[in-house]
Amino acid sequence: MKKKGFNTTALHSDREGKPEHGVLHKPVHPSVAFAYEDARELAEVFQNKRKGYAYGRQNNPTIEALAQKVTKLEEGLSTVVFGTGMAAIGSTLLSLLRQGDHIVSSAFLFGNTNSQLNTFKELGIEVSFVDATDVKNVEAAIQGNTKVVFVETIANPVTQVADLEAIGDLCEKHNLVYFVDNTMTSPWLFKPVQVKASLVINALTKYIGGHGNALGGSVTDTGLYDWSGFDNIYDNYKGSDPAQWGITQIRKKGLRDFGAALAPEAAHHISVGSDTLSLRMDKACANAQAIAEFCEAHPKVRKVFYPGLANHPQHDRATSLFRHCGAILSIELVDSVDCFDFLNALEIVVSSSNLGDNRTLGIPVAHTIYWEMGPERRASMGVADSMVRLSIGIEDTEDLLADLEQALSI
C-alpha cells in the first residue's frame, strides 16, 4: 500500500492493531500484570523471544499503541515511552553510557537537561558543552572516549538552531550516537532521521500531547545507527537483529531498571492529542511568526529571538530544515519595562512554566527555569534578566496581538 500521509497516520495508526470491539482509540488498560495460559510463553516474553506484555512498568497495550504511533510519525524503527521527557533523556543516556565515557552536548540546553548532564559529570561521565550552531565546535570536542553527541533542534529559550545536517555527517563519520531532541519542532515540523539522527527524543507533554493534561516522553531509534559497533551493549541484549540492540537495552536497562514508566491514562491522553498535531502546529507557528514581527517593530522590545525572523543568525538554516520555524519565541524588554509587570498586565497570555500548550504561555526566564544556573551561565547562553519566553498557542492572532499591545503600554 502507498505510504500514508502524516495526518492519516496520526489518526489511523491505532486502527492498524485492530483494537478491541472496533473502538477508534486504543482503550486505557490499567492492569499492571498479564496472564499467560502457558507459562513457557511468559518465559519467552521475558527472554525477548516472543512479543507480549510482562509487567506494566515496561509496557502495556495502551502504551505500546502510543509508542507505535510515535515511531510512525518519526519514521523510525522502534520507540520506548517514559513518564516524562526528562526521564526519557536520563534513562537512555544512563542505559547506554558507562563511567569514563564522554558526551558532546550543545551548550544551549533546556535548563533541566543541562542540570541532568552536570549530574552525569559527577558520576564519572565526561560532558563537553559547545556551541552546536557550528559543527566545527562539535568536531573539536570529540575525544577517543566520545560515545554520544546530544543536541536540540531549536534551543529553549534563545532559539539557536544547531548545525543539524553537518553534525549528522560528523557523527556518521566517527560512528557516534547522534541523539536529537525534537521537542521544540515535533515530527510535524522536522524529522531528525533526515539528518542521520540515531535516536530522537520527544517530550510528549509538549506539542505531541498538546493539551497540557499529561506528562510523557519518548525515545525513537531511527534505525540508522549500527549498534553492532557500539561497545556498551550488554550480551543479554544482543539478539539476532543488531538493529534492535540499542532500543532493547534502552527498554531494559533504562525503562525497566529506572522505573520511569508512563501511565496508561496519560498515554491515552497523549495519543488522542496527537491526532491534531499538524493542525495545532500550523496555527501556533503562524501566530508565532505574527507575534515575532509585531515585537520586532515595538519600541519597548529590545530584541526578539525567533528563527522565522530574517535577522536571526540561523534563519536560513531553520527555513531550509523545518516546515515552520516553531511556536516558541523570547523577547528582551527595554529597561523601562519590568518583566513581571508586563506579564501581570497580560489578559490572555497565561504566566506558566509549561510550553507546547494550546494556550499561549509566558514566563520570566532568568527568574524561574534558568534561575538555578546562576548569572554567569545564563549570560553565556544569552539569557538576560529581562527575557520573557512566550510559548504561542492557537488563539486568534488578533486577540494575542491586542493583548501584547496593551501590556506593553503599561
N, C-alpha and C positions, 0 to 999 in steps of 0.2 A: 504494500500500500504506500502511496505517496506520503512523504513526511508531512506531518500536520503542523499548522502554524502555532504561534505562541499562545494565543488566546484559546484555541481549540484544545491544545494540550493541557492548559491550566484547568479548563472547565471539564474535560472528559477523562483525565488520567485516572480518577477514582473508578470510573466505569470499566476500565480495562481489566480490573481484577474480579469482575462480576460480583459486586458486593451483595451481602445478604438481602434477600427479599426485594431485590431490584431498586434499593434506595439510591438516590442521586449522589449523596455524600457518604463516604465511609463512616459508619457509625462509631460512637465512642465505646471502646472496650475497656472497662475499668479493671478487669481481672489482672492480677499480678502473677498468676500461675496458670499453667496449661497442662491438661491431662493427655496422656497417650495410652491407648489400649495395649500397645506392645511396648514394653519397657526398652526393647532394643532400639526402637525408633527414637526414644528420648535420649538414649546414649549417643546415637548418631548425630542428633542435633547439637549436643554438647561438643562433639568431636568435629563439627563442621563438615560432616559427611552427608548431611541431609538438611534441607531448608525446613525451618519451623521455629517455634517460639519456646524458649526455655524458661525465661523469667522476665517479669515486667521491667526490671532495671535495665535490661539490654534491648528489649524490643517488644512490640505487641502489634496487632493488626492495624490499629489506628495510626500509630507512629510510623509503621512501615509504609502505609499509603502516602503519608506526607513525604517521607524520605524518597520514595519513588517519584513523586511529583517534582520535588526539588531537583532530582537527578535529571529528569527530562527537561526542565526549564533551563538548567545549566549545560545541557548536552554533555553530561558526564557519564561515568561508568557506574558509580555507586555512591550513596550518601549515608552518613551517620548523623542523626539528630541528637541534640543535647538540650538540657534545661534552659540554657541561656547562650548567647553568643560568646561571652567570656569563657564559659565552661567549654565550649567548642574549641576555642583557641588554646586554652591552657591544657586541656586533656589531650589534644592532638600533639602538641609540642612535647609534653611530658612522655607520651607513649612512644615517640619516635627518637627522642634525643637521650643521650647519656652524659654523665659527668665528663667534662673535658671537651665536649662538642662546642660548636660556635655557630651563632646566628648573626646574619647581617640583616638589620631592620631599618626601615625608614625612620628618620628622626621625628617626623611629623605625625606621630601616632595619637590616636584617641587616648585620653588620659588614663583610663583603666588598663588598656593594653600596655601602655608604657610602664605603669606600675607593676604589672604582671611580669614583664620581661626583666625588670630590675630585680624582682624576686628570684627569677631563674639565675641571675648572676650570682646571687648569694648562695645558690645551691650548686655552683660549680659549672654552670653552662655559660660560656662567654657570649656577650652580646655587643655588637658594634652598631651604634646608631649613626646613620649617614643621611645626607640629603639625597633622597632617591629620585628627585626630579632629573638627575643626570646620571646615566649609567656608569660614567667614569668613577663616581664616588663609590658605587657598589662594588665595582671591579677592584678598586684599590683596597677595599676592606676584606676581600676574600683571603682566607688563610688555608693552610693544609688541613685543619680540622673543621672547616666550614661545612655544615650539612644543609642549612636552610637559609633561604632569603625570604623575608616577610615584608610585604608592602600592602598599603591600602590603595584603592583606585583613586578616590578623591579624599584628601585628608580632612579631618574634622578638628577644628573649625575654620582653619585658614584656607582650605580648598586647594592646596597644592596637588598637582596631578603627577603621579610617579611616571617615570620613563618606562612604561609597561612593556612595550614591544621589545625594546633593546635589552631590558633586564631578562625577559623571557629567553632571548637568544643567548645571553650570557650564561644563564642557568643551564640551558641545554648543553652548551659548550663544556661546562665544568661539572656536569652531572649532579647539579644541586636541586634539592626540592624547592620549587617555586610556589610559595604559599601566598595567595592573593585574597585580601579581604574585599569582598564585592558589596558590602552592606550599603555604602553610600550611593551605589549605582543600581544595584539589583540586576537580576538576569534579564530584565526588560531593556535596560539601557546599555548593558555591556555583558559579554560572556568572556571571562578570563581564559577559557580554553583557546580563544582566538590568538592570545599572546603567549601560548605554550605554558600556561599555569599547570602545576602538578596537582595542587589542592586549592579549593575555593571555599572560603568561609562566608557565611551569611548570618547576620544577626536577624533571625526570623521575626523577632519582636518588632523590627522596623518596617520597611516598606512591604516585604512579602506578606506579613500579617496585616499591617496597615491600620489597625483599628485601636491600638493601644490597650488591648484586652488580654494579651497572652505573651508570656516570655518564651523564647526559644532560640536555638542556634543550630547551625548545620555545617558539616564539612563534606564537600563533594570531591571525590577523586575523579579527575578528568580522563584518566586512562592513558595519559601521555608519558608519565614517568616510568622508567624501567626499575621496578623495585628489586629485581634480581641483583642489581649492583649497589644496593643500599646496605651498608654494613650492619645496621642496627635492627634488622628483622630477626626476631626470635625463631628458633627452629620449629616451635609449635605452630607457627602461623605460616609456614612455608608449604602451602598446599600445591596441588598440581598446576595451578594457574598463577604465575608470578604477578600478573596484573592485579590480583586480589590480595596480595600480601600486605600492602600498606594499609588499605582500608580495613582489613581484618584485624590488624594489630591495633589500629585506632579504636575499633569497636570493642576489642577485648581488653587491651591494656589501658585504654582511655576511658571509654564509656562505662565498661563493666567495673573496672577496678576503682575508678574515682567516683562512680555512682551518680554523676550529674545527669540523671535521666529526665527526659521530657515527659510531662504528664499527658495522658491520653486526651483529656478535655482541652488542654492547651493546643495539642496537635490538631484537634478538630477545628478550633477557632482559627488557627493559622492557615490551615488548608482552605477553609471557606473564604477567609480574607484574601488569599492569593488568587482566587478566581478573577478578581477585578484589578490585579496588579497593574497591567498596562494602562487601563483607563485612568486609574488614580495617578499614576506616574506622569502620564501625558499632561494632565491638568495641573498637577503640582509643579511640574517643571516649567510650564507656560507661565504660571503665577510667579515663580521664582525669577524668571527672566524679566518680567514686567517690573517686579519689585526692585531687582538689582538696578535696572535702568533708572527707575524713579529715585532710588537712594543715591545713585552716582551723580545725579543732577541736583541734589538737595544741598543747600549751603550749610546745613547743620550736621552733615555726614562727611567726615574727613576722608574715609576710604571704604571701598566696598570690595569684598573678596567673593568672587563668583566666576567660575570658568567660562560662563557664557558671555562675559564682557570682553570686548576686543583688547582691552589693556591688561587682561590677566596674563601672567607670564607663560602659562601653559594653555592659552586659549586655542591655538591651532591644534595642539595635541588632543585636547578634550573634544573638539568638534569633529576630529577625524576618527576618534575611537568610540565615542559614546553617541547613542541615539539622541539624547538631550544632555544638557550639562548638569543635571542633578537638581534637587529641590532643597539643598542646604546653601545658605549664604551667611556671611558675617559682615557686620559693619563696625567701623570705629566712629564714635561720635566726637564732635568738636568739644573743646574744653568747657564750653559754657553749658553743655547738656550733660546732666548726671544720668548715668545708665539706669540707675534704679528708678529715678523719676520718670524717665522715658518709658520703661517697661510698665510701671504702675499706671501710666496715663493711657496705655493701650486698652481698648474695649473689646476687640475681637481676638487679638493675639493673646494667647494664654502663657503666663510665666510657668514654665515646666521644664524638667530635665530630660524628657524623652525627645525622640525625633522620629520621623517617618510616620507620624500620625496623620489622619485625615484633617485634623485641625492644625492651624498654624501656631507654633510654639516658639517662645523666645526665652533666652537665658543669658545672664551676665557671666561670661565665660571665665574670666580670671578669678572671680569670687566664688565659683562653685565647682564645676567639673575639672578645672585646672588649678584649683587652689593648692592642692597637695604638692604640686610640682615645685612651687616656690617661684619668686620673681625672676631669677636668673634663667631657669629652664623655660619659663613662659616667654621671656624676651627672645630667647634663641629660636623659639617656634613662631614668633611673630604675633603673640597674643598680648595685646595691650589691655590695660586696666579698664578702658572704656569700650572694649569689644562686646558686642551683643550678637549671639548666634540666633538665626531665625531658621527654623525648620518649617518650610512652607507647605501648607495644606491645600485643600481643594475648594476652599470658599470662593465666592465670586470675586474676581480680580478687583473690580471697582471698590468693593467694600474693604478689602485689605489695603488698597492704596489710600483710601479716605482715612482709615484708622491710623496708618503711619503718618499721614499728613497732619492730623490733629494732634497726635502725640509729640511730633517734632516741633509743634507750635507752642509748646509749654514755655 
